[in-house]
Amino acid sequence: ADTGLTLEEAWEVDCLQAGRQEKLGKGSSGDVWLSIETSYAGSGRRFALKIVPITLKPADIVPVVDQLRDLYSSRHPNVTAFHGAAYDGEQCSICIAFEYMDL
């Protein structure tokens, strides 16, 4: 599906609506899943979704997610692209979407 975006443009996913396909690994801070992006009319782009268990107070959710966006907003050919972040209150976790690197 054509989204109207060029390859150079950043895109952000709704981490809470992403379809998880398979678990790619587990690190010290959480699990990483191969996920499917669904927010651009079902374009189906694949990305890595890291789930980091953490409990935040309601007043801290927006500042923490904004800080993650700022932290990961750099775009460089040698750095995995950042595609979004969100807090999942039901699962008490931060979800961070990154470019999926199929080696």
DSSP file (Angstrom, degrees, kcal/mol; ACC not computed):
  #  RESIDUE AA STRUCTURE BP1 BP2  ACC     N-H-->O    O-->H-N    N-H-->O    O-->H-N    TCO  KAPPA ALPHA  PHI   PSI    X-CA   Y-CA   Z-CA
    1    1 A A              0   0    0      0, 0.0     2,-0.5     0, 0.0    39,-0.0   0.000 360.0 360.0 360.0 136.7    0.0    0.0    0.0
    2    2 A D        +     0   0    0      1,-0.1    41,-0.0     2,-0.1     0, 0.0  -0.706 360.0 179.7 -83.3 120.9    1.3    3.5   -0.9
    3    3 A T        -     0   0    0     -2,-0.5    -1,-0.1     2,-0.2     3,-0.1   0.523  44.2-118.9 -97.1  -7.8    1.5    5.7    2.2
    4    4 A G  S    S+     0   0    0      1,-0.3     2,-0.3     0, 0.0    -2,-0.1   0.469  74.2 125.9  82.5   1.1    2.9    8.7    0.5
    5    5 A L        -     0   0    0      4,-0.0    -1,-0.3     2,-0.0    -2,-0.2  -0.710  54.8-136.6 -94.0 143.7    6.0    8.6    2.6
    6    6 A T    >   -     0   0    0     -2,-0.3     3,-1.2    -3,-0.1    -1,-0.0  -0.517  31.3-105.0 -87.1 166.4    9.5    8.6    1.1
    7    7 A L  T 3  S+     0   0    0      1,-0.3    -1,-0.1    -2,-0.2    -2,-0.0   0.801 120.0  57.1 -61.8 -28.2   12.2    6.2    2.5
    8    8 A E  T 3  S+     0   0    0      2,-0.1    -1,-0.3     0, 0.0     2,-0.2   0.692  88.1  93.9 -77.7 -17.7   13.9    9.2    4.2
    9    9 A E  S <  S-     0   0    0     -3,-1.2     2,-0.2     1,-0.1    -4,-0.0  -0.514  76.3-123.4 -80.5 142.1   10.8   10.2    6.2
   10   10 A A        -     0   0    0     -2,-0.2     2,-0.4    65,-0.0    73,-0.1  -0.495  24.2-162.8 -77.2 150.5   10.2    8.9    9.7
   11   11 A W        -     0   0    0     71,-0.2     2,-0.4    -2,-0.2     0, 0.0  -0.988   4.4-150.3-133.2 147.7    7.1    7.0   10.5
   12   12 A E        -     0   0    0     -2,-0.4     2,-0.2    72,-0.0    72,-0.2  -0.946   8.5-151.8-121.6 138.2    5.6    6.3   13.9
   13   13 A V        -     0   0    0     70,-3.0     2,-1.1    -2,-0.4    72,-0.2  -0.661  26.1-113.1-103.6 159.8    3.5    3.4   14.9
   14   14 A D    >>  -     0   0    0     -2,-0.2     3,-1.7     1,-0.2     4,-0.7  -0.807  31.6-164.6 -87.9  97.3    0.9    3.0   17.6
   15   15 A C  T 34 S+     0   0    0     -2,-1.1     3,-0.5     1,-0.3    -1,-0.2   0.789  83.9  56.6 -57.1 -30.5    2.8    0.6   19.8
   16   16 A L  T 34 S+     0   0    0      1,-0.2    -1,-0.3    -3,-0.1    -2,-0.0   0.685 110.6  43.3 -78.4 -17.1   -0.3   -0.4   21.7
   17   17 A Q  T <4 S+     0   0    0     -3,-1.7    -1,-0.2     2,-0.1    -2,-0.2   0.403  86.0 121.4-105.1   0.2   -2.1   -1.5   18.5
   18   18 A A     <  -     0   0    0     -4,-0.7     2,-0.6    -3,-0.5    19,-0.2  -0.367  63.9-124.2 -69.5 140.6    0.8   -3.4   16.9
   19   19 A G  E     -A   36   0A   0     17,-1.7    17,-2.3    -2,-0.1     2,-0.5  -0.757  20.7-143.0 -85.5 121.9    0.3   -7.0   16.0
   20   20 A R  E     +A   35   0A   0     -2,-0.6    15,-0.2    15,-0.2     3,-0.1  -0.737  22.8 175.0 -87.4 127.7    3.0   -9.2   17.6
   21   21 A Q  E     -     0   0A   0     13,-3.4     2,-0.3    -2,-0.5    -1,-0.2   0.890  59.2 -10.5 -97.8 -55.0    4.1  -12.1   15.4
   22   22 A E  E     -A   34   0A   0     12,-1.0    12,-3.2     0, 0.0     2,-0.5  -0.999  65.7-106.6-150.1 150.0    7.0  -13.8   17.1
   23   23 A K  E     -A   33   0A   0     -2,-0.3    10,-0.3    10,-0.2     3,-0.1  -0.644  28.6-174.4 -76.8 124.4    9.3  -13.3   20.1
   24   24 A L  E     -     0   0A   0      8,-2.8     2,-0.3    -2,-0.5     9,-0.2   0.771  57.5 -43.3 -90.4 -29.7   12.8  -12.4   18.8
   25   25 A G  E     -A   32   0A   0      7,-1.6     7,-2.8     2,-0.0     2,-0.4  -0.985  45.2-113.0 177.3 175.3   14.6  -12.4   22.1
   26   26 A K  E     -A   31   0A   0     -2,-0.3     5,-0.2     5,-0.2     2,-0.2  -0.998  29.3-178.0-134.5 128.0   14.8  -11.5   25.7
   27   27 A G  E >   -A   30   0A   0      3,-3.2     3,-0.5    -2,-0.4    -2,-0.0  -0.526  46.8 -88.6-114.1-175.8   17.2   -9.0   27.2
   28   28 A S  T 3  S+     0   0    0      1,-0.2     3,-0.1    -2,-0.2    -1,-0.0   0.770 126.8  40.1 -66.8 -24.8   17.9   -7.7   30.7
   29   29 A S  T 3  S-     0   0    0      1,-0.3     2,-0.3    23,-0.0    -1,-0.2   0.494 125.7 -57.5-104.9  -3.1   15.3   -5.0   30.4
   30   30 A G  E <   -A   27   0A   0     -3,-0.5    -3,-3.2    22,-0.2    -1,-0.3  -0.938  62.8 -53.1 155.8-176.9   12.5   -6.9   28.5
   31   31 A D  E     -AB  26  51A   0     20,-1.0    20,-2.9    -2,-0.3     2,-0.4  -0.582  35.5-146.0 -92.7 153.7   11.3   -8.9   25.5
   32   32 A V  E     -AB  25  50A   0     -7,-2.8    -8,-2.8    18,-0.2    -7,-1.6  -0.987  17.8-169.5-121.8 130.8   11.6   -8.0   21.8
   33   33 A W  E     -AB  23  49A   0     16,-2.5    16,-2.9    -2,-0.4     2,-0.6  -0.899  27.9-122.2-119.3 144.5    8.9   -9.0   19.4
   34   34 A L  E     -AB  22  48A   0    -12,-3.2   -13,-3.4    -2,-0.3   -12,-1.0  -0.781  48.4-176.9 -77.3 125.1    8.7   -9.0   15.6
   35   35 A S  E     -AB  20  47A   0     12,-3.0    12,-1.9    -2,-0.6     2,-0.5  -0.822  27.1-128.6-129.1 164.2    5.6   -6.8   15.0
   36   36 A I  E     -AB  19  46A   0    -17,-2.3   -17,-1.7    -2,-0.3     2,-0.3  -0.957  21.9-131.5-116.1 129.5    3.4   -5.6   12.3
   37   37 A E        +     0   0    0      8,-3.2     7,-1.3    -2,-0.5     8,-0.3  -0.630  30.1 168.3 -79.8 132.2    2.5   -1.9   11.9
   38   38 A T     >  +     0   0    0     -2,-0.3     4,-1.1   -24,-0.2     3,-0.2   0.416  50.6  90.6-123.8  -1.5   -1.2   -1.3   11.4
   39   39 A S  T  4 S+     0   0    0      1,-0.2     2,-0.7     2,-0.2    -1,-0.1   0.649  76.4  66.8 -79.8 -13.5   -1.7    2.4   11.8
   40   40 A Y  T  4 S-     0   0    0      1,-0.1     3,-0.5   -39,-0.0    -1,-0.2  -0.537 132.0 -72.3-102.8  66.1   -1.2    3.4    8.1
   41   41 A A  T  4 S-     0   0    0     -2,-0.7    -2,-0.2    -3,-0.2    -1,-0.1   0.865  96.2 -51.7  51.4  43.2   -4.3    1.7    6.7
   42   42 A G  S  < S+     0   0    0     -4,-1.1    -1,-0.2     1,-0.1    -4,-0.1   0.848  82.1 158.0  70.3  35.7   -2.9   -1.8    7.1
   43   43 A S        -     0   0    0     -3,-0.5    -5,-0.1     1,-0.1    -2,-0.1   0.779  39.7-145.2 -66.0 -25.5    0.4   -1.2    5.4
   44   44 A G        +     0   0    0     -7,-1.3    -6,-0.1     1,-0.2     2,-0.1   0.731  29.8 171.2  73.1  24.0    1.9   -4.1    7.3
   45   45 A R        -     0   0    0     -8,-0.3    -8,-3.2    -9,-0.1     2,-0.3  -0.435  29.1-127.4 -66.9 141.5    5.4   -2.8    7.8
   46   46 A R  E     +B   36   0A   0    -10,-0.2    54,-0.6    -2,-0.1     2,-0.3  -0.662  36.3 159.9 -91.5 145.7    7.5   -5.0   10.1
   47   47 A F  E     -BC  35  99A   0    -12,-1.9   -12,-3.0    -2,-0.3     2,-0.4  -0.969  41.4-102.0-154.3 164.9    9.4   -3.6   13.1
   48   48 A A  E     -BC  34  98A   0     50,-2.5    50,-3.2    -2,-0.3     2,-0.6  -0.802  31.3-159.7 -93.0 133.1   10.9   -4.7   16.4
   49   49 A L  E     -BC  33  97A   0    -16,-2.9   -16,-2.5    -2,-0.4     2,-0.5  -0.951   1.2-159.9-118.4 113.6    8.9   -4.0   19.5
   50   50 A K  E     -BC  32  96A   0     46,-3.1    46,-2.6    -2,-0.6     2,-0.6  -0.810   3.5-157.8 -94.7 130.0   10.7   -3.9   22.8
   51   51 A I  E     -BC  31  95A   0    -20,-2.9   -20,-1.0    -2,-0.5    44,-0.2  -0.937   8.9-172.8-110.6 114.3    8.5   -4.3   25.9
   52   52 A V  E     - C   0  94A   0     42,-3.1    42,-2.8    -2,-0.6     2,-0.2  -0.922  21.6-133.0-112.3 110.2   10.1   -3.0   29.1
   53   53 A P  E     + C   0  93A   0      0, 0.0    40,-0.3     0, 0.0     2,-0.3  -0.428  46.6 140.8 -63.8 127.7    8.1   -3.7   32.3
   54   54 A I        -     0   0    0     38,-2.5     2,-0.5    -2,-0.2    -2,-0.1  -0.939  43.8-135.6-164.8 143.4    7.9   -0.5   34.4
   55   55 A T        -     0   0    0     -2,-0.3     2,-0.4    38,-0.0    34,-0.1  -0.930  26.4-174.2-107.7 126.2    5.2    1.1   36.6
   56   56 A L        -     0   0    0     -2,-0.5     5,-0.1    37,-0.1    -2,-0.0  -0.900  27.1-118.0-118.4 146.9    4.7    4.8   36.1
   57   57 A K    >>  -     0   0    0     -2,-0.4     3,-2.1     1,-0.1     4,-0.8  -0.552  37.1-110.9 -72.4 147.6    2.6    7.3   38.0
   58   58 A P  H >> S+     0   0    0      0, 0.0     3,-0.7     0, 0.0     4,-0.5   0.846 118.2  55.5 -50.4 -38.4    0.0    8.9   35.7
   59   59 A A  H 34 S+     0   0    0      1,-0.2    -2,-0.0     2,-0.1     3,-0.0   0.699 107.4  51.0 -69.4 -17.9    1.7   12.3   35.9
   60   60 A D  H <> S+     0   0    0     -3,-2.1     4,-2.2     2,-0.1     5,-0.2   0.599  87.4  83.2 -94.7 -12.8    5.0   10.7   34.7
   61   61 A I  H <X S+     0   0    0     -4,-0.8     4,-2.4    -3,-0.7     5,-0.2   0.951  93.1  42.2 -60.4 -55.5    3.7    8.9   31.6
   62   62 A V  H  X S+     0   0    0     -4,-0.5     4,-2.7     1,-0.2     5,-0.2   0.928 115.4  48.9 -62.5 -47.3    3.7   11.7   29.1
   63   63 A P  H  > S+     0   0    0      0, 0.0     4,-2.3     0, 0.0    -1,-0.2   0.901 112.9  48.2 -60.8 -38.8    7.1   13.1   30.1
   64   64 A V  H  X S+     0   0    0     -4,-2.2     4,-2.1     2,-0.2    -2,-0.2   0.935 113.9  45.4 -67.0 -45.7    8.8    9.7   30.0
   65   65 A V  H  X S+     0   0    0     -4,-2.4     4,-2.2    -5,-0.2    -1,-0.2   0.903 113.3  50.9 -64.6 -40.5    7.4    8.8   26.6
   66   66 A D  H  X S+     0   0    0     -4,-2.7     4,-2.3    -5,-0.2    -1,-0.2   0.899 109.4  50.9 -62.5 -40.3    8.3   12.3   25.3
   67   67 A Q  H  X S+     0   0    0     -4,-2.3     4,-2.8    -5,-0.2    -2,-0.2   0.885 108.4  51.9 -65.6 -37.9   11.9   11.8   26.6
   68   68 A L  H  X S+     0   0    0     -4,-2.1     4,-2.5     2,-0.2    -2,-0.2   0.923 109.2  50.1 -62.7 -43.5   12.1    8.5   24.8
   69   69 A R  H  < S+     0   0    0     -4,-2.2     4,-0.5     1,-0.2    -2,-0.2   0.919 113.5  45.9 -60.6 -43.7   11.0   10.1   21.6
   70   70 A D  H >< S+     0   0    0     -4,-2.3     3,-0.9     1,-0.2     4,-0.2   0.924 112.8  50.5 -64.1 -44.6   13.7   12.8   22.1
   71   71 A L  H 3< S+     0   0    0     -4,-2.8     3,-0.4     1,-0.2    -2,-0.2   0.898 119.3  35.3 -60.5 -43.0   16.4   10.3   23.0
   72   72 A Y  T 3< S+     0   0    0     -4,-2.5    10,-0.4     1,-0.2    -1,-0.2   0.317  88.7  98.4 -97.1   8.5   15.7    8.1   20.0
   73   73 A S    <   +     0   0    0     -3,-0.9    -1,-0.2    -4,-0.5    -2,-0.1   0.586  52.4 111.6 -77.9  -7.5   14.9   10.8   17.4
   74   74 A S        -     0   0    0     -3,-0.4     2,-0.5    -4,-0.2     8,-0.3  -0.382  55.5-152.9 -65.2 143.1   18.4   10.9   15.9
   75   75 A R        +     0   0    0      6,-0.1     5,-0.1    -2,-0.0    -2,-0.1  -0.968  29.5 147.9-122.2 117.3   18.5    9.5   12.3
   76   76 A H    >   -     0   0    0     -2,-0.5     3,-2.0     3,-0.4    -2,-0.0  -0.993  53.0-121.9-146.8 143.2   21.8    8.1   11.2
   77   77 A P  T 3  S+     0   0    0      0, 0.0     4,-0.1     0, 0.0    -1,-0.0   0.733 113.3  50.7 -61.0 -21.3   22.5    5.3    8.7
   78   78 A N  T 3  S+     0   0    0      2,-0.1     2,-0.4    -3,-0.0    -3,-0.0   0.324  99.7  76.5 -98.5   8.1   24.4    3.3   11.4
   79   79 A V  S <  S-     0   0    0     -3,-2.0    -3,-0.4     3,-0.0     2,-0.1  -0.969  88.6-110.5-121.9 133.5   21.7    3.6   14.1
   80   80 A T        -     0   0    0     -2,-0.4    -2,-0.1     1,-0.1     2,-0.1  -0.385  44.8-108.2 -59.6 131.9   18.5    1.5   14.1
   81   81 A A        -     0   0    0     -2,-0.1    18,-2.7    -4,-0.1     2,-0.4  -0.345  24.1-132.9 -68.5 142.4   15.5    3.8   13.3
   82   82 A F  E     +D   98   0A   0    -10,-0.4    16,-0.3    -8,-0.3   -71,-0.2  -0.808  23.8 177.6 -94.0 132.8   13.1    4.6   16.1
   83   83 A H  E     -     0   0A   0     14,-3.5   -70,-3.0    -2,-0.4     2,-0.2   0.328  54.1 -50.2-121.9   6.8    9.4    4.3   15.2
   84   84 A G  E     -D   97   0A   0     13,-0.8    13,-2.9   -72,-0.2    -1,-0.4  -0.705  38.6-136.5 146.0 165.7    7.6    5.2   18.4
   85   85 A A  E     +D   96   0A   0     11,-0.2     2,-0.3    -2,-0.2    11,-0.2  -0.986  20.7 166.6-151.9 149.4    7.0    4.7   22.1
   86   86 A A  E     -D   95   0A   0      9,-1.9     9,-3.1    -2,-0.3     2,-0.5  -0.983  32.7-118.6-158.0 158.9    4.0    4.4   24.4
   87   87 A Y  E     -D   94   0A   0     -2,-0.3     2,-0.9     7,-0.2     7,-0.2  -0.921  19.2-152.8-104.2 127.7    3.1    3.4   27.9
   88   88 A D  E  >> -D   93   0A   0      5,-3.4     5,-1.6    -2,-0.5     4,-1.0  -0.852  10.0-174.0-100.9 100.5    0.8    0.4   28.3
   89   89 A G  T  45S+     0   0    0     -2,-0.9    -1,-0.2     1,-0.2     5,-0.0   0.807  82.1  55.6 -65.7 -31.0   -1.0    0.9   31.5
   90   90 A E  T  45S+     0   0    0      1,-0.2    -1,-0.2    -3,-0.1    -2,-0.0   0.881 119.6  31.2 -69.0 -38.2   -2.7   -2.5   31.4
   91   91 A Q  T  45S-     0   0    0     -3,-0.2    -1,-0.2     2,-0.2    -2,-0.2   0.435 103.5-129.4 -97.9  -1.0    0.6   -4.3   31.1
   92   92 A C  T  <5 +     0   0    0     -4,-1.0   -38,-2.5     1,-0.2     2,-0.3   0.958  66.9 118.5  48.0  60.3    2.6   -1.7   33.2
   93   93 A S  E   < -CD  53  88A   0     -5,-1.6    -5,-3.4   -40,-0.3     2,-0.4  -0.993  65.9-122.9-151.6 154.3    5.3   -1.5   30.5
   94   94 A I  E     -CD  52  87A   0    -42,-2.8   -42,-3.1    -2,-0.3     2,-0.5  -0.853  26.5-152.8 -94.2 134.4    6.9    0.9   28.0
   95   95 A C  E     -CD  51  86A   0     -9,-3.1    -9,-1.9    -2,-0.4     2,-0.5  -0.949  11.2-172.2-110.5 127.4    6.7   -0.2   24.4
   96   96 A I  E     -CD  50  85A   0    -46,-2.6   -46,-3.1    -2,-0.5     2,-0.5  -0.982   9.6-152.0-124.5 123.3    9.5    1.0   22.1
   97   97 A A  E     +CD  49  84A   0    -13,-2.9   -14,-3.5    -2,-0.5   -13,-0.8  -0.828  20.4 173.2-100.2 128.6    9.3    0.4   18.3
   98   98 A F  E     -CD  48  82A   0    -50,-3.2   -50,-2.5    -2,-0.5   -16,-0.2  -0.847  42.2 -80.6-126.4 162.3   12.5    0.1   16.3
   99   99 A E  E     -C   47   0A   0    -18,-2.7     2,-0.5    -2,-0.3   -52,-0.2  -0.400  48.8-122.1 -57.3 135.4   13.5   -0.7   12.8
  100  100 A Y        -     0   0    0    -54,-0.6     2,-0.7    -2,-0.1    -1,-0.1  -0.755  22.6-159.5 -86.4 125.1   13.5   -4.5   12.3
  101  101 A M        -     0   0    0     -2,-0.5     2,-0.9   -21,-0.0   -54,-0.0  -0.892   1.3-162.5-108.8 103.9   16.9   -5.8   11.1
  102  102 A D              0   0    0     -2,-0.7    -2,-0.0     1,-0.2     0, 0.0  -0.766 360.0 360.0 -88.2 108.2   16.6   -9.2    9.5
  103  103 A L              0   0    0     -2,-0.9    -1,-0.2     0, 0.0    -2,-0.0   0.453 360.0 360.0 -90.8 360.0   20.1  -10.6    9.5
